[in-house]
Amino acid sequence: MGKIMKDVKIIFFDVDGTLIDMSKKQISERMLATLKALKKQGILLCIATGRSPIALPQFEGVTFDAFLTFNGSYCFNQAEGIHQNPIPKRCSANHRKCHGTQASSSNRYEGSNRCQWQRC
């Protein structure tokens, strides 16, 4: 193990295309072995994804320490919620009424920092 890895305390992984091979739709044996080795070294493993908590994958033999879901809107660990910044109900309802879709973190901003839902 090199000096750089001795300094690492925590690693964040995306799911699609990083942990899960998109062509095979599953985690590779090599990635699974890597996660287990990192965990054995005492490195905290975290998932950072746009997915919802219910859509998080589970990998046999690997327990993640924390999860950043909904693109960081809801973060939690095995024991508790750490951070949440939900879409206000009024924004979600207005968005659904005007556009026929539920507002989500993925359609919150359309190329600017201004909340597009306020136009509804």
Backbone bond lengths (Angstrom), bond angles and torsions (degrees), N, CA, C in turn:
res aa  C-N    CA-C-N  psi(-1)  N-CA   C-N-CA  omega(-1)  CA-C   N-CA-C  phi
1 M - - - 1.457 - - 1.521 108.43 -
2 G 1.313 117.23 127.07 1.452 122.11 -179.35 1.512 112.74 -76.35
3 K 1.328 116.14 169.85 1.460 121.36 -179.51 1.525 112.32 -59.38
4 I 1.298 117.24 -38.91 1.460 120.27 -179.24 1.527 110.30 -58.43
5 M 1.320 117.60 -46.35 1.462 120.38 -178.76 1.530 111.74 -66.77
6 K 1.333 118.62 -26.12 1.468 121.01 176.96 1.519 110.83 -67.65
7 D 1.332 117.06 -28.21 1.459 121.89 -179.02 1.530 112.85 -85.43
8 V 1.313 117.68 -15.76 1.465 121.48 -176.73 1.528 109.83 -75.01
9 K 1.331 115.95 129.77 1.467 121.62 179.13 1.524 112.59 -112.29
10 I 1.336 115.62 -27.59 1.464 120.34 -174.98 1.531 108.64 -149.66
11 I 1.335 116.45 142.82 1.465 121.47 176.97 1.530 108.28 -133.06
12 F 1.334 115.59 134.87 1.460 122.47 177.54 1.528 108.93 -105.27
13 F 1.313 115.88 136.39 1.463 122.01 -179.90 1.522 110.19 -123.57
14 D 1.318 115.92 136.29 1.462 121.21 167.02 1.529 106.38 -77.18
15 V 1.299 116.92 163.73 1.465 120.38 -178.76 1.525 110.98 -93.18
16 D 1.303 116.39 -66.67 1.466 121.74 -171.89 1.525 111.77 -74.31
17 G 1.320 115.94 116.34 1.450 121.34 -179.76 1.520 113.57 90.18
18 T 1.318 117.81 -9.33 1.463 121.24 177.22 1.525 109.06 -115.41
19 L 1.325 117.20 -68.08 1.467 119.49 176.33 1.525 111.23 -76.29
20 I 1.315 115.60 -38.30 1.466 120.41 -178.37 1.525 109.48 -105.88
21 D 1.312 115.79 124.32 1.467 122.63 174.99 1.525 106.88 -70.38
22 M 1.326 116.58 113.53 1.465 120.43 -173.82 1.526 113.06 -66.59
23 S 1.326 118.34 -27.22 1.458 119.22 179.11 1.527 111.31 -73.53
24 K 1.338 116.29 -29.81 1.465 120.58 -179.57 1.529 112.90 -103.60
25 K 1.334 116.40 -11.62 1.467 122.80 179.73 1.528 112.87 60.51
26 Q 1.329 116.12 32.16 1.464 120.23 177.62 1.522 110.07 -156.02
27 I 1.325 115.95 166.04 1.453 121.12 176.84 1.523 108.77 -77.58
28 S 1.323 116.13 143.05 1.466 119.43 179.17 1.526 109.47 -81.14
29 E 1.310 116.20 158.00 1.469 121.05 176.58 1.530 109.90 -61.97
30 R 1.316 116.72 -35.87 1.467 121.04 179.72 1.528 110.82 -64.99
31 M 1.328 117.30 -44.29 1.466 120.67 179.03 1.527 110.29 -65.44
32 L 1.315 117.31 -41.81 1.459 121.32 178.71 1.529 110.35 -60.67
33 A 1.317 117.11 -43.78 1.467 121.27 177.97 1.525 110.80 -64.28
34 T 1.325 116.90 -38.68 1.462 121.47 178.44 1.522 111.08 -63.19
35 L 1.329 117.19 -45.76 1.463 121.03 178.76 1.525 111.08 -60.23
36 K 1.318 116.56 -43.79 1.465 120.88 179.51 1.529 111.09 -63.84
37 A 1.329 116.98 -39.73 1.463 121.11 179.50 1.531 111.07 -66.41
38 L 1.341 116.61 -41.50 1.460 120.70 178.13 1.524 110.47 -62.83
39 K 1.312 116.26 -44.28 1.461 121.70 179.40 1.531 110.46 -61.53
40 K 1.331 116.51 -41.62 1.458 121.74 179.47 1.533 111.10 -62.52
41 Q 1.339 116.80 -29.49 1.469 122.17 178.13 1.531 112.04 -80.91
42 G 1.333 116.85 -1.43 1.459 120.60 178.24 1.509 114.43 86.52
43 I 1.305 117.67 12.78 1.461 121.73 178.97 1.528 109.10 -82.30
44 L 1.316 116.24 132.46 1.462 121.17 177.37 1.522 108.96 -72.38
45 L 1.323 116.29 134.39 1.465 122.17 179.40 1.515 109.40 -110.01
46 C 1.333 116.02 129.59 1.460 121.09 -178.68 1.523 110.00 -132.55
47 I 1.317 114.71 149.93 1.461 121.36 174.08 1.522 107.85 -105.06
48 A 1.324 116.67 133.41 1.462 123.39 174.17 1.526 106.41 -124.43
49 T 1.339 116.79 114.07 1.455 120.56 -171.12 1.521 112.25 -149.76
50 G 1.298 115.40 162.17 1.452 121.18 171.62 1.522 111.58 -84.38
51 R 1.310 116.97 -8.83 1.467 121.49 -178.91 1.527 111.53 -67.20
52 S 1.320 115.11 160.01 1.457 121.17 173.49 1.524 108.71 -82.36
53 P 1.329 117.97 160.50 1.465 119.83 179.16 1.528 113.34 -56.38
54 I 1.305 117.46 -36.12 1.463 120.19 -178.47 1.535 112.07 -69.67
55 A 1.321 117.19 -19.47 1.467 121.50 -178.71 1.531 113.14 -98.35
56 L 1.330 116.71 9.82 1.464 119.77 179.14 1.521 110.38 -72.89
57 P 1.314 117.00 135.75 1.463 119.73 177.39 1.522 110.78 -78.01
58 Q 1.311 115.73 157.30 1.457 121.94 172.45 1.515 107.25 -120.25
59 F 1.325 115.12 139.69 1.453 120.72 -178.68 1.519 108.82 -119.91
60 E 1.309 116.33 127.36 1.456 121.95 -176.57 1.530 110.93 -57.55
61 G 1.334 115.06 126.60 1.459 120.64 177.31 1.512 115.53 85.95
62 V 1.339 117.94 1.69 1.470 121.39 -179.25 1.520 109.00 -127.90
63 T 1.328 115.66 126.98 1.460 121.69 175.38 1.520 107.97 -115.13
64 F 1.309 116.96 123.51 1.461 121.26 178.35 1.529 109.10 -84.09
65 D 1.323 115.47 150.27 1.458 121.31 -175.60 1.525 113.18 -89.88
66 A 1.317 117.18 -29.84 1.466 120.75 -179.77 1.517 109.47 -153.90
67 F 1.341 114.19 160.42 1.460 121.19 -176.08 1.522 109.07 -136.89
68 L 1.328 116.62 128.42 1.459 122.78 172.15 1.521 105.04 -109.79
69 T 1.320 116.65 106.93 1.460 121.16 -174.63 1.524 110.75 -113.77
70 F 1.328 115.49 172.67 1.472 120.78 -177.68 1.528 110.31 49.18
71 N 1.342 116.81 44.28 1.471 122.45 -179.57 1.525 112.56 55.50
72 G 1.329 116.38 36.71 1.463 121.86 177.93 1.508 115.03 92.01
73 S 1.330 118.16 -0.23 1.459 120.87 -179.85 1.523 112.55 -72.87
74 Y 1.336 116.99 -24.85 1.466 120.81 178.79 1.521 108.49 -138.90
75 C 1.328 115.96 115.05 1.464 121.95 -177.45 1.525 108.98 -121.51
76 F 1.321 115.68 138.74 1.461 119.67 -178.65 1.518 110.15 -154.93
77 N 1.327 115.12 164.14 1.456 120.66 172.68 1.526 108.02 -120.03
78 Q 1.307 117.93 -167.03 1.464 120.65 -176.62 1.529 112.33 -67.54
79 A 1.340 117.79 -21.24 1.456 121.37 -174.70 1.528 115.12 -104.85
80 E 1.348 117.54 -29.53 1.461 118.22 -171.40 1.523 112.65 -161.72
81 G 1.320 115.15 165.82 1.453 121.18 170.65 1.517 108.91 -74.53
82 I 1.310 117.41 141.27 1.463 121.99 -178.51 1.522 110.58 -107.16
83 H 1.333 116.50 -41.27 1.465 121.63 -177.12 1.518 108.49 -153.94
84 Q 1.323 115.40 140.07 1.459 118.72 171.95 1.520 109.78 -145.88
85 N 1.318 114.61 138.97 1.457 122.24 179.58 1.528 106.80 -140.62
86 P 1.347 116.17 71.54 1.461 118.75 -175.94 1.518 113.09 -70.69
87 I 1.298 115.40 158.83 1.457 121.81 175.06 1.525 106.90 -70.75
88 P 1.327 118.38 128.05 1.469 119.78 179.44 1.533 111.30 -57.27
89 K 1.325 116.52 140.29 1.468 120.89 -177.49 1.522 111.81 -56.95
90 R 1.333 117.49 -37.82 1.465 119.11 -179.19 1.528 111.03 -63.96
91 C 1.339 116.60 -37.55 1.459 119.86 178.13 1.518 110.73 -67.80
92 S 1.306 116.20 -42.53 1.455 120.84 -179.24 1.528 110.67 -64.42
93 A 1.329 116.55 -44.12 1.468 120.52 179.85 1.522 111.04 -65.57
94 N 1.339 117.48 -42.65 1.463 120.89 178.68 1.525 110.81 -63.85
95 H 1.295 116.60 -41.16 1.464 120.65 -179.99 1.523 110.19 -62.77
96 R 1.316 116.90 -45.42 1.461 121.51 -179.41 1.532 110.22 -62.34
97 K 1.315 116.94 -41.05 1.460 121.08 -178.65 1.527 111.28 -65.69
98 C 1.322 117.12 -43.09 1.463 121.12 -176.97 1.525 113.85 -80.36
99 H 1.320 116.70 -34.62 1.460 119.74 -171.07 1.518 114.64 -116.94
100 G 1.312 117.22 -6.40 1.453 120.38 178.59 1.517 114.49 74.18
101 T 1.336 116.94 11.25 1.466 120.13 178.06 1.514 109.76 -132.04
102 Q 1.306 114.92 155.49 1.457 121.12 175.74 1.521 108.34 -74.22
103 A 1.311 117.90 136.02 1.456 120.92 175.26 1.518 108.52 -67.86
104 S 1.313 116.13 141.22 1.459 120.98 176.75 1.515 108.77 -141.34
105 S 1.320 115.34 168.31 1.460 118.28 -179.44 1.520 111.21 -63.49
106 S 1.336 117.90 -23.96 1.459 119.26 -178.44 1.521 112.86 -76.93
107 N 1.339 118.92 -20.75 1.458 119.30 177.93 1.528 112.27 -114.79
108 R 1.320 115.71 17.57 1.460 120.20 -177.35 1.518 112.36 -67.73
109 Y 1.313 117.74 -44.07 1.452 122.01 -178.86 1.516 109.22 -119.67
110 E 1.291 115.57 133.00 1.459 120.35 -179.77 1.522 108.97 -115.00
111 G 1.332 115.94 72.66 1.460 120.56 175.77 1.508 115.60 83.01
112 S 1.310 118.67 6.19 1.458 120.44 176.70 1.521 108.19 -145.46
113 N 1.317 115.69 172.94 1.461 119.89 178.42 1.517 111.89 -87.38
114 R 1.309 117.36 -1.39 1.458 120.68 -179.26 1.517 110.50 -88.03
115 C 1.297 117.12 133.31 1.459 121.50 -179.25 1.530 109.23 -66.39
116 Q 1.314 115.77 117.98 1.462 121.08 -177.70 1.519 112.26 -70.84
117 W 1.335 117.71 -19.78 1.458 119.12 -178.45 1.524 111.58 -67.55
118 Q 1.314 116.70 -24.45 1.467 119.02 -177.25 1.519 111.62 -62.65
119 R 1.328 117.64 -18.57 1.471 120.83 177.90 1.518 112.42 -74.18
120 C 1.318 116.23 -20.46 1.482 120.13 -176.18 1.508 111.34 -69.39
